[in-house]
């Protein structure tokens, strides 16, 4: 025991001496104490791994217009009399309109100036390029993807890359530099985000970092602040980490893509994982009547006849006729819409994509890179008439490996030893996996959809050796000391018994 006491006292005086010159813990960022390794966590507790959570806009609750009309319909004019009825109605209306005005003022503030027209054109051109790559010549299986979700993910990837790796990503995105990528991603995020009573477009981004590797804080902060990306740090290759990643994706996609999300697996060489999600829910402005739904035949691309429920309605509206196709849209209550492109009999659906840049839901980029209203008369003629809708109730999904498509679109360096991820880390790395999953469900009430993009970056050089594991199981006599803020010893003790 004398030896233990002497050791503790020596330690006390050593710590006291440090008070004259404060001990610093040097990392890549300088002066920051290393974060302790997080303990294993439950899958639903991914917040425990957070280095920083994105400050997602907190919009006030949008009042439910249907609820307002139900409240007014419940007012009994005969029982209340005209004066009290008007007073009660005015009270409900004033409360509803005040909440509605507050909500839309917050939405307008979030939108700001909106997406720059030049960036709108770049986004439209990117959408057409990626749609053609993924959908042309696909005549058998369903393909569904989210251009907006993938765009945000690729902007984040460009933020973490440099050199030719970044240049190739920016070229695909139609952007000139990373500052423009930040502006494009931020404005696109703000313009799309909606959390209303009748419609939702919820976006979320995250960055998952290997706890054994040093990362450059400036880039992490940039992703958090400009891209609304929450940052997490964990031990890669462990089941608990994978489960936390699955839980984060599932929470942000309303569990619509569980099979695809739960298939993501990290390993010990995983440096980071960039994930972007998008969840959409819209209610038809004029819902289909369930009574008008009936079974009919859908003829697949292979010619197989499939019995499925079709929803039916007729309404006046605008349509567009192009060469071998017709286009019309069904609006949602929040102003968004779902456009349907119907090829003529005998025309394959995959042939449509080169022809749609002249349609109103797309934009084109001028030679100066600016947005230009599409010239409808180039490819499609606008008309107005009575549209008879027969829409199958469907639920389609895709789980895509995007590496072949990105290579074909000119993004190559990030998948080779030439990859440059120096803005994020000095460890040699390459992009080892790009996964995009999406799902769209349509029924009489409306549409629900979700997508996520995950991009895994792995080390190509030796990973740092894991830290030694030291067991401090105080199951036998031990000593302790308590030091003050200046490092001087306040308490010193030997514990021989805890009874």
C-alpha positions in Angstrom: 0.0 0.0 0.0 2.9 2.4 0.7 4.0 1.9 -2.8 0.5 2.8 -4.2 0.3 5.9 -2.0 3.7 7.1 -3.2 2.7 6.5 -6.8 -0.5 8.5 -6.2 1.4 11.4 -4.6 3.9 11.5 -7.4 1.0 11.6 -9.8 -0.6 14.4 -7.8 2.6 16.6 -7.9 3.0 15.8 -11.6 -0.5 17.1 -12.3 0.1 20.0 -10.1 3.2 20.9 -12.1 1.1 20.9 -15.3 -1.0 23.7 -13.9 1.8 26.1 -14.9 1.6 25.0 -18.5 -1.8 23.6 -19.5 -1.6 20.2 -21.3 -3.0 20.4 -24.8 -4.3 17.5 -27.0 -3.2 18.1 -30.5 -5.3 16.8 -33.4 -5.5 17.7 -37.0 -7.5 20.7 -36.0 -5.2 21.8 -33.2 -6.0 22.1 -29.5 -9.1 19.9 -29.5 -9.3 17.0 -27.1 -9.9 13.7 -28.8 -13.4 12.4 -28.6 -13.7 9.2 -26.6 -14.9 6.2 -28.6 -18.6 5.9 -28.3 -20.0 2.9 -26.5 -22.1 0.4 -28.3 -25.6 1.8 -28.7 -29.1 0.6 -29.5 -30.1 0.9 -33.1 -32.7 3.6 -32.3 -30.2 5.7 -30.4 -28.2 7.1 -33.3 -28.3 10.5 -31.7 -25.7 9.2 -29.2 -23.2 9.1 -32.1 -23.8 12.7 -33.2 -20.9 15.1 -33.5 -23.4 17.8 -34.6 -27.1 17.7 -35.6 -28.3 19.8 -38.5 -30.5 22.7 -37.6 -33.5 21.8 -39.7 -36.0 24.6 -40.1 -38.8 24.5 -37.5 -41.8 25.6 -39.5 -45.0 26.4 -37.5 -47.8 23.9 -37.9 -49.8 24.4 -41.1 -53.5 24.6 -40.1 -55.7 21.9 -41.6 -58.2 23.4 -43.9 -60.5 20.3 -43.8 -60.5 20.5 -40.0 -61.6 24.2 -40.3 -64.5 23.4 -42.6 -65.6 20.6 -40.3 -65.6 23.0 -37.3 -67.6 25.6 -39.2 -70.0 22.9 -40.4 -70.6 21.8 -36.8 -71.9 25.3 -35.9 -75.7 25.2 -35.4 -77.2 28.4 -36.9 -80.6 27.7 -35.6 -79.4 27.1 -32.0 -76.9 30.0 -32.0 -78.8 32.6 -33.8 -77.4 34.8 -36.5 -75.3 37.1 -34.3 -73.7 34.3 -32.2 -73.2 32.2 -35.3 -71.4 34.9 -37.1 -69.3 35.6 -34.0 -68.3 31.9 -33.7 -67.6 31.7 -37.4 -65.5 34.8 -37.4 -63.5 33.5 -34.4 -62.8 30.2 -36.2 -61.8 32.0 -39.4 -59.5 34.5 -37.7 -57.7 31.7 -35.8 -57.4 29.7 -39.0 -56.2 32.6 -41.2 -53.7 33.8 -38.5 -52.1 30.3 -38.4 -52.1 30.0 -42.1 -50.5 33.4 -42.6 -47.8 32.6 -40.0 -47.1 29.3 -41.7 -46.7 30.8 -45.2 -44.7 33.7 -43.9 -42.3 31.1 -42.4 -42.3 29.2 -45.7 -41.5 32.4 -47.7 -38.7 33.2 -45.3 -37.3 29.6 -45.7 -37.5 29.9 -49.5 -35.7 33.2 -49.6 -34.9 34.2 -53.2 -35.5 30.6 -54.3 -33.3 28.7 -56.7 -31.3 30.8 -59.1 -32.7 30.5 -62.7 -29.2 29.5 -63.9 -29.1 26.7 -61.3 -32.7 25.6 -62.3 -31.5 25.1 -65.8 -28.5 23.2 -64.7 -30.6 20.9 -62.5 -33.0 20.3 -65.4 -30.2 19.3 -67.7 -28.7 17.0 -65.1 -32.1 15.4 -64.6 -32.5 14.6 -68.3 -29.0 13.2 -68.5 -29.4 10.9 -65.5 -32.9 9.9 -66.5 -31.7 8.9 -69.9 -28.8 6.9 -68.5 -31.0 5.0 -66.0 -34.2 4.5 -68.1 -33.3 4.4 -71.7 -33.3 0.9 -73.1 -34.9 -0.5 -69.9 -37.8 -2.5 -71.3 -38.5 -5.0 -68.6 -38.1 -3.9 -65.0 -39.4 -0.8 -63.2 -36.9 2.0 -62.6 -37.7 4.8 -60.1 -35.3 7.3 -58.8 -35.2 10.8 -57.3 -33.1 13.3 -59.2 -33.4 15.9 -56.4 -32.2 13.4 -53.8 -29.3 12.2 -55.9 -28.4 15.8 -56.8 -28.0 16.8 -53.1 -25.9 13.7 -52.4 -23.6 14.4 -55.3 -23.2 18.1 -54.2 -22.2 16.8 -50.8 -19.7 14.4 -52.4 -18.2 17.2 -54.4 -17.7 19.2 -51.1 -15.6 16.3 -49.8 -13.6 15.9 -53.0 -11.0 18.0 -54.8 -9.0 18.1 -58.1 -10.3 16.1 -61.0 -12.6 14.1 -58.7 -14.5 17.3 -57.9 -14.4 18.6 -61.4 -16.1 15.6 -62.9 -18.8 15.7 -60.3 -19.4 19.4 -60.9 -19.6 18.8 -64.7 -22.3 16.3 -64.2 -24.2 18.7 -61.9 -23.8 21.6 -64.4 -21.9 23.7 -61.8 -18.8 25.7 -62.2 -17.3 25.4 -58.7 -17.9 24.1 -55.2 -19.2 27.5 -54.0 -22.0 27.2 -56.6 -22.6 23.6 -55.5 -23.2 24.9 -51.9 -25.6 27.5 -53.2 -27.4 25.1 -55.4 -27.8 22.4 -52.7 -28.8 24.9 -50.0 -31.4 26.7 -52.2 -32.8 23.5 -53.6 -33.1 22.1 -50.1 -34.9 25.3 -48.9 -37.2 25.4 -51.9 -38.3 21.8 -51.7 -38.7 21.4 -47.9 -42.3 21.4 -46.8 -44.0 20.0 -43.7 -47.6 20.9 -44.1 -51.0 19.4 -43.1 -51.8 18.2 -46.7 -48.3 17.8 -48.2 -44.8 17.0 -47.1 -41.4 17.1 -48.8 -39.0 16.3 -46.0 -35.2 16.2 -46.8 -32.4 15.0 -44.5 -28.7 14.5 -45.0 -26.1 12.8 -42.8 -22.3 12.2 -42.7 -21.1 9.0 -40.9 -17.4 9.1 -40.0 -15.0 6.3 -38.9 -14.0 7.0 -35.3 -10.4 5.9 -36.0 -9.7 8.5 -38.7 -8.9 12.2 -38.4 -11.2 14.4 -40.4 -11.0 18.1 -41.2 -13.5 19.9 -39.1 -14.0 22.8 -41.6 -15.5 20.4 -44.1 -17.7 18.6 -41.6 -19.0 22.0 -40.4 -19.6 23.1 -44.0 -21.7 20.0 -44.6 -23.7 20.6 -41.4 -24.3 24.3 -42.0 -24.7 24.5 -45.8 -26.2 21.1 -46.6 -28.2 20.5 -43.4 -26.2 17.3 -42.8 -26.0 15.8 -39.3 -22.6 14.4 -38.6 -22.0 11.1 -36.7 -18.9 9.3 -35.6 -18.8 5.5 -34.9 -16.8 2.3 -35.1 -17.3 1.0 -38.6 -17.9 -2.6 -39.3 -19.9 -3.3 -36.2 -23.5 -4.4 -36.2 -24.6 -1.6 -33.8 -23.2 1.1 -36.2 -25.0 -0.5 -39.2 -28.2 -0.7 -37.2 -27.9 3.0 -36.2 -27.5 3.9 -39.9 -30.5 1.8 -40.8 -32.5 3.4 -38.1 -31.6 6.9 -39.3 -32.6 6.1 -42.9 -35.8 4.4 -41.9 -36.8 7.3 -39.6 -36.3 9.8 -42.4 -38.1 7.8 -45.1 -41.1 6.7 -43.0 -39.9 3.1 -43.2 -40.8 2.9 -46.9 -37.4 1.5 -47.9 -36.5 -0.8 -45.0 -35.2 -3.7 -47.1 -32.9 -1.4 -49.1 -31.8 0.5 -46.0 -31.2 -2.5 -43.9 -28.9 -3.9 -46.7 -26.2 -1.3 -46.0 -23.2 -2.7 -44.3 -20.0 -1.0 -43.3 -16.6 -2.6 -42.7 -13.4 -1.7 -40.8 -12.0 0.1 -43.9 -15.1 2.3 -44.4 -13.9 5.9 -43.9 -17.2 7.6 -44.3 -20.8 7.3 -45.5 -22.7 10.1 -47.0 -26.5 9.6 -47.0 -29.3 11.8 -48.3 -33.0 11.1 -47.9 -36.2 12.5 -49.4 -39.8 11.7 -48.2 -42.8 13.0 -50.1 -46.5 12.8 -49.3 -49.2 14.5 -51.3 -53.0 14.4 -51.3 -54.8 14.8 -54.6 -56.5 18.1 -55.0 -59.5 16.1 -56.2 -59.3 12.6 -54.7 -60.5 9.6 -56.6 -63.7 8.0 -55.5 -63.1 4.5 -54.1 -66.4 3.5 -55.6 -65.1 4.3 -59.1 -62.1 1.9 -58.6 -62.5 -1.3 -60.5 -60.3 -4.2 -61.7 -58.9 -3.9 -65.2 -56.0 -5.2 -67.3 -52.5 -3.7 -67.4 -50.4 -5.0 -70.3 -46.7 -5.1 -69.2 -43.8 -4.3 -71.4 -43.3 -8.0 -72.0 -46.9 -8.3 -73.2 -48.1 -10.1 -70.0 -51.7 -9.2 -69.0 -51.9 -8.2 -65.3 -55.1 -7.8 -63.4 -55.0 -4.7 -61.1 -57.3 -2.1 -59.6 -57.7 1.1 -61.7 -58.9 4.4 -60.3 -61.2 6.4 -62.6 -62.2 10.1 -62.9 -62.9 12.7 -65.5 -61.9 16.4 -65.3 -61.1 19.3 -67.5 -57.5 20.2 -67.8 -54.4 21.0 -69.8 -52.6 18.3 -71.7 -49.7 18.1 -74.1 -49.4 16.1 -77.3 -46.0 15.2 -78.6 -44.7 12.9 -81.2 -46.0 9.5 -80.1 -47.0 10.5 -76.6 -49.4 12.5 -74.4 -48.7 14.3 -71.1 -51.1 15.5 -68.4 -50.9 16.1 -64.7 -52.9 15.6 -61.5 -52.4 18.3 -58.9 -51.9 17.8 -55.2 -53.5 20.1 -52.6 -50.2 21.9 -51.8 -49.5 23.0 -55.4 -47.2 20.1 -56.3 -48.3 17.8 -59.1 -47.8 14.4 -60.6 -47.2 14.3 -64.3 -48.0 11.2 -66.3 -46.3 10.5 -69.7 -48.3 8.0 -71.8 -46.7 6.7 -75.0 -48.9 5.8 -77.9 -49.8 2.2 -78.6 -46.7 0.3 -79.8 -44.2 2.9 -78.5 -41.9 1.9 -75.7 -41.9 4.1 -72.5 -38.1 4.2 -72.4 -38.1 6.1 -75.7 -39.8 9.1 -74.1 -36.9 10.6 -72.2 -35.1 12.2 -75.1 -38.3 14.0 -76.0 -39.4 15.6 -72.8 -37.2 18.6 -72.5 -39.8 20.7 -74.2 -42.5 20.0 -71.7 -43.6 22.3 -68.9 -42.3 20.3 -66.0 -38.7 20.6 -67.4 -36.4 23.5 -68.2 -33.6 23.8 -70.6 -30.2 25.5 -70.2 -29.2 28.2 -72.7 -25.7 28.5 -74.1 -25.1 31.1 -71.4 -26.2 28.6 -68.7 -29.3 30.5 -67.9 -32.9 29.3 -67.4 -35.1 29.6 -70.4 -38.9 28.9 -70.6 -39.4 25.7 -72.6 -40.6 26.1 -76.2 -43.7 23.9 -76.1 -44.2 24.0 -79.8 -40.8 22.3 -80.5 -41.9 18.9 -79.2 -45.4 19.1 -77.8 -48.6 21.0 -78.5 -50.7 22.3 -75.6 -54.4 21.6 -75.5 -57.3 21.9 -73.1 -60.0 19.4 -72.8 -61.9 16.8 -70.8 -59.4 14.2 -69.6 -60.6 10.8 -68.8 -58.3 9.3 -66.2 -57.7 5.6 -65.6 -54.8 5.3 -63.2 -53.7 2.0 -61.8 -53.1 1.8 -58.0 -49.4 1.0 -57.9 -46.4 0.6 -55.7 -43.1 0.6 -57.5 -39.6 0.6 -56.2 -36.0 0.4 -57.3 -32.7 -0.5 -55.5 -30.0 0.7 -57.9 -26.2 0.5 -58.0 -25.3 3.8 -59.5 -21.6 3.2 -60.1 -22.0 2.1 -63.8 -24.3 5.0 -64.5 -22.0 7.6 -62.9 -19.0 6.2 -64.8 -21.0 6.5 -68.1 -21.8 10.1 -67.2 -18.2 11.0 -66.8 -17.7 10.6 -63.0 -14.7 8.2 -62.9 -11.8 9.4 -60.8 -13.6 9.0 -57.5 -13.8 5.2 -58.1 -10.0 4.8 -58.7 -6.7 5.4 -56.9 -6.8 8.9 -58.4 -9.7 9.8 -56.1 -9.0 13.0 -54.1 -10.9 13.3 -50.8 -8.3 15.7 -49.2 -10.9 18.3 -48.2 -12.2 15.8 -45.7 -9.3 13.6 -44.8 -5.6 12.9 -45.6 -6.2 9.2 -45.7 -6.1 7.8 -49.3 -9.6 6.7 -50.2 -12.0 6.0 -53.1 -15.7 5.8 -53.6 -16.5 2.1 -53.1 -20.3 2.0 -53.3 -23.2 4.3 -54.5 -26.7 3.0 -53.7 -29.9 4.7 -54.6 -33.3 3.3 -53.5 -36.7 4.8 -54.2 -40.3 3.9 -53.9 -43.6 5.5 -55.0 -47.1 4.5 -53.9 -50.3 5.8 -55.5 -53.9 5.3 -54.3 -57.2 7.1 -54.2 -56.0 9.6 -51.6 -52.7 10.6 -53.1 -49.1 9.6 -53.3 -46.4 8.7 -50.9 -42.8 8.3 -51.9 -39.3 8.1 -50.5 -35.7 7.9 -51.7 -32.3 7.7 -50.3 -28.8 7.8 -51.7 -25.8 6.3 -49.8 -22.2 6.8 -50.9 -19.6 4.8 -49.1 -15.9 5.9 -49.2 -13.3 3.3 -48.2 -9.6 3.5 -47.4 -7.1 2.4 -49.9 -4.1 2.9 -47.6 -3.5 1.2 -44.3 -6.0 2.3 -41.6 -4.6 3.6 -38.3 -4.0 0.8 -35.8 -6.8 0.5 -33.3 -6.2 1.9 -29.9 -5.2 -0.6 -27.2 -8.0 -1.8 -25.0 -7.4 -1.2 -21.3 -9.6 -2.9 -18.7 -10.3 -0.8 -15.6 -12.3 -3.2 -13.6 -12.1 -1.8 -10.0 -12.9 -5.1 -8.4 -9.9 -5.0 -6.0 -8.2 -2.3 -3.8 -7.5 0.9 -5.8 -6.5 4.4 -5.4 -8.0 7.7 -6.6 -7.3 11.4 -6.6 -9.4 14.4 -7.3 -7.7 17.5 -8.8 -8.8 21.1 -8.9 -9.2 23.2 -12.0 -5.5 24.2 -11.7 -4.4 20.5 -11.6 -3.5 20.6 -7.9 -4.6 17.6 -5.8 -7.7 18.1 -3.8 -8.2 14.5 -2.6 -6.0 11.4 -2.6 -7.3 8.1 -1.4 -6.6 4.4 -1.2 -9.8 2.2 -1.3 -9.3 -1.2 0.4 -12.9 -1.9 1.1 -16.2 -0.6 -0.2 -18.3 -1.9 2.7 
